Amino acid sequence: MIQYRTRLIQLNIFKKNIFENIKKLDQQKQKKIAAAQELGKILVKSPGKFIWDSMALLTQSKSFESNVILGNPRLNQLGLHRFRVQFAAKMATQRRLRLSKFIHPADVEKFQKNGFIFRENFLAADKFAQLKQELLTTPLETRETLQGDTVTRRMALDGKTLKHMPVTQQFLHSDEWRNLLNYVASFKVQPISYLQVIFSQVRKAKADPQTNLHSDTFHSSAKAWLFLEDVTEDDGPFVYVPGSHQLNPERLNWEQQKSESITVKTDAMTRRGSFRVSEKEVLELGYAKPQAFAVKANTLVIADTYGFHARAKSLKPSVRIELWTYARRNPFVPWLGYDPLSFPVLKSNLVPWYWASLDFLEKRYQRNNPWKKVGKKCAADPAVLTSK
């Protein structure tokens, strides 16, 4: 009798599993039909736009307002954004497994837990002094942008510039630096590097939008800061939410809800694919409280900027100087290398050509270029764009 009851229970469980699987298959079929119908509507309405935007689905494109497919609420209800987030996270994990052998196991462990690699006294004292001296005293072609009460200055560290900056060039080509950056980025990347200066509270205005907690995009990418001077808690330090690079179920549901709810009234940065988040939401998603990096000079931070991060609001007029690098690639490719930006001619001219393209678009098509020329400057020279 006991054996009979056991078999009956097993049979009922088996039947239940069959019905659940049939139900899931039916739901998947209905979703596919609904998605096809929605795509058909877009195709009929604007064939050219449909073809162009559909090519971006398996790329790093992230804007909901400029892509009619990525920004379609119905498609996102059916799981389009959710799928891209999940697939990108899976690919990043697989690539990092292959890159982990190039860095110290302690760095791997800390990154997996926190989403960033943190190193104090990264360079030997004499080497850091040489690097800092070179970066702070060499006049460089400079651009600035004014956002709220903050000026961000960027000075290109391109191939032409680095020929006259041997210490900086050696650092940017060092194996330890590149291996750490590659691991966080989940690729063997061609990074783009600047000498960056943040001038806080240069005028009375709203706070810099970068002070709001946010994720840069829907997939893993890397940004790095080698701080050239001490940063106090009052100086607008870098802020990161430990562990928020991890895609837990709560985050995935939040991503889908955000993608479904974007309208013309949503804040501009979120519409462009850089989702903003409140500190309350961060805790509800199961992550830790944001951590501010008040650090000493010669501290290195490399972070996965899928994780939530920001620049803390400065409590006084201040200046923050850093060697700043970012790296981002198509999150859906399985291979580690073959970065098109690493071709010899391209990698030496990435920043000058990028700036030239912005200038061209502004001149030819009246598209506002936020990065204004301010001539050759040294890092600590006063900000130029203090008013609009």
N, C-alpha and C positions, 0 to 999 in steps of 0.2 A: 504493500500500500504506500509506504513512504517513497519507494522508488518510483511508483506511478505518479505520485504528486510532484516529485522533483522533475520528472520528465514533462509533466503538464505545465509546470512553471517555466521550464526552459523553452517549451513550445510557444507559450504565450509571449515570452520575451523576444523570441525569434520573429514571431508574427508582427509584434510591435515595431521591431527594428526594420522589417520589410516595409511596413506602412509608412514609417517615418522617412525611409529612403525614397520611396515612391513620391511622397509629398514634397521632399526636397527637390527631386528631379522635376516635378511638375512646376514648382516655384521657379526653378532655374530656367525652364522652358518659357514660362510666362515673362520672366525678366528679359530674356533674349528677344522675344517678340516685341515687347514694349520698347526696348532699346532700339531695335531695328526700325520701328515706326517713328520714333523720335528723330533718329538720324535721317530717315527719309524726308521728314518735314524740313530739316535744315538743308538738305541737299536741294530740294525743290525751290526753297526760298532763295538760296544763294549758292549755286554750284561751285563757283570759283573759291569762295570763302570756305566752303565745306572741304574741298580738296586740300587747300593750304593748311587749314586748322587740323584736319585729321592726321596730317603728317607729323604733327607735334605731339601726338598722344604718347609715343614711346621715346620722348626726349625729356630734357630738363625744363621744358616750358611749364610755366606755373600760373600765368595770369588768367584770372577768371573773367576779367572785363574785356580783354582783347581777343579771346579765343571763344568762338560760339559753341564749341563742343565741350571744352573744359569747364566753361561757365554755365552750362545748361543745367538748371535745377532738377529737371526730371531725370536726366542721365545720372546726376549725382545721387538722387534718391535711389536709383537702381544700382548704385555702387561704383560709379566710375572713379571718383576721387579716392574712395576707400581702396579699390583695387590697386591704383597707382602707388598709394602710400605703402600698402602691404608688400607689393612686389619689389619696390625700391628698397625697403628695409631688408627683405630676404636676400637680395643681391648684395647689399653692402656687407651683411654678415658673412656671406660666403667669400667675398673678396678679402675681408679683414683676416679671415682664418689663414689665408695664404700669405698675407703680409706680416703676420704676427712674429714670424721667425726672424725678422730683421730688426726688432727692437727688444728691449729688456722685458722679461716676463712681468716684472713689477709694474712697468708702464702699461702693459696690456691689462693687467688686473685692475689698476686704478681707472683706466679709461672705461672698461666694461661696467664698472660700478658707477662712475660719475659722469662720463661723457666728455671729459677733458683730461689732458696731461698737464701737470703742473710741476715745474722745476725751478727751484731757487738756485741762484749762483750758477746759471746754466753754462756760462763760459768761464774760463780761467780769468782771474782778476786782471792780469796784464792784457790779455786778448780783448776783454770787454772794454777796457780803458781805450785801447786803440780803435776799436769799432765805434765807440761813442764819440771820440774825438773826430773821427773821419766824418761821421754822419752829421754832427752838429755844426761843423765848421765849413763844410763844402756847400757853396751856393748851387742850388738845383732849380730846374724848371718847375714851376709851382702852379697848382690850381687850388681854388678854394670854393667851398659851397657853404651857404648860410641857411641853416634850418632852425627856426625858432630863435632861441637866444645863443645858439652855438655855431661857431665856424669850424668846419673840418678842413684842414689843409692836407693835401697829398702831393708828394714829391716823387717823381718816377725813378725807380731803380731799374732802368732798362739796360740793354746791352751797351749802348753808347756811354751812358753815365758810369756804369760799373768799370769800364776800362780805366777810369781815373780814380777808382775807389777799390784798391786791391784787397783791403781787409774785409770790406763788406762783400765783395765778390767771393772771396774764399769762404766766408760764413754761409752765404746763400747756396754754395755748391758743396757744402760739407755733407758727408754721408749721414751723420747722426741727425742733423736738422731735417734733411730730406726724408729719411726713413720714418721719423716721427710724424711729419706732415702727411706722408703718403698713407700711413696707417689710419690716422684720424679721417682723412678724406676718403679712404677705402679704395684708392687708386694710386698708381704711380703717375703723379700729376705734374703738369707744368704750372707751377704757382705763379701768381702775379704779386709782386712786392712793391711796397711804397715805404717811404719815410712819412709817417702820419703824425699830425699835431692836432689836438683837440683844444680849442679855445672856448671855455665855458663862460656864460654870462657876459657876452660882449656887448649886449644891449638889453633893454627892457622889452621882453616879448614872451610868447608862450614857450614852454620847455621844448627842447629838441625831441622830435618824435622817436628817436632812437632810445629814449629813456623809458619807453613802454616795453614791457616784456613781450617777446615775440620769437617766432621761429622763422628763419630766413626763407625756407622753402619746404616742399613736402618730402624732401629726401636728405640724406646725409651729405654734408659738405664741411669743409674745414676753414677756419680762420685762426690766425696765430698772432700773438702779441709778444714781442721781446721788449720789455719796458726799459727805456734808457734812463729814466729818472724815477725816484720814489713816487708812489701814488698813495695818497692818504684817503681815508674814508670820506673826506670833504671834497676831494678832487674829481668826483664823478668816476669812480672805478668801474671796471668791467664787472658785470653781474651775470651769474649763471645758475640755473636750477639743476642741482645734481641729480643725475639719473633720468633727466627728461629727454635724453636721446633715445631712450628705450620705448618701443612701441607696445604699451600694455593695452588690454581691452578697453579701458576707460578712455585712453588717448585716441584709439582708433574710432570709437563711437563719437568722440568730440570732433575729430577731423571730419567725419561724415556730416554731423549736424552743422558745422561751420560751412561746409561746401554747399549744403542745401539752402542755407539761409542768406547767402550773399545777394544783396540788391544794390541799386545805385546809391542808396543811403548808407551802406556799409562804409567804414573808413577806407581811405584810398589804398593804404598799404595792404590791408587784408584782401581787397578786391584784386590786387596785383599778385596775390599768392603768398604773402608774408603774414601769416595769421597772428593777430594780437591776442594776448591772454592776460587776465587779471591774476593777482597773487592768490585770490580766493579760489579761482578755477584751478590753478596749479596744485593746490592742496587737495581739492576735490578729485583731481586726476590721479592722486596717489603718490605725487612727487614730494620731495623735500622742500624746505623753504629756500628762497634764492640766497646764493652766497656771493658776497662782494669781495673782490680781489684787491684789497689794500695791500700793496706789495712793495718790496724794495727793488731798486734798480737791478738789472741783470736777472730778472725773473721771466721765465718763459711760460706762456699759457697757450695751448693749442686745443681748440674746442670744436666739437661737432655742432654746427649751428642749426641742425634740425632741432636740437635741444633748445629750450627757452632761455633767452639771454637778453641783456639790455646794457645800456650805459647808465649807471646810477646818476641821479640828479646832483649836480655840483652845488654845494652849500655856499660857495663863494666864487668870485672870478678866479679861474685857474687855467693852467696849461698842462696838458698831458702829452708826452712825446714818446713815440714807439716805432719800432720797425714792425710794420703790419703786412700780413700776407693773407691772401685767400685763394682757395682752390675748389673748383666745382666742375663736375663732368656729368655726362648723360648717365643717370643712375641705373639704367636698364641693361647696360652692356656687361657681359660676364668677364671680359679680359681685364687685366691689370694695367697694361701699358698702352702703347700706340695712341698716345694723346696727340691729336693733330696740332695742338698749340706748341708741342715740343720740337717741331721742325725748326732747323737752325735760323732761318730768316724770320720766322714768326716769333719765336721765343725772345729774340733780341729786340723786337719792336712792338710787343703787345700793347704796352701802355701808350706810346706815342700814336700808334695807329688808332687805338680806341678813342683817345682824345680828339684826334683829327676827324674821326667819323662823327663825333658829337658836334664838332664845329661845322662840318659840312651840312648835317641835317638841320642845324639851326639857321645857317645862311640860306640854304636852298629851299627848305620846307617850313621855316619859322617854328621849328620844334625847339622848345626851350632847353638850352644846355645848362644844367645846374653847376657844372664845373667851369668856373671862370678863370681865365688866364690872369695871373698877377705878377708875372715876370720871374726872374731868378731871385730866390730868397734863401736865407739860412733858416734852419728849423725854428729857432727861437725869435726870429724877427716878428714884430707885432702883426696881428691879423689885419688884412686889408678890407675884406667885405664885412664891415660892421653895420651896414645899413643897406636897405634895398631902395 
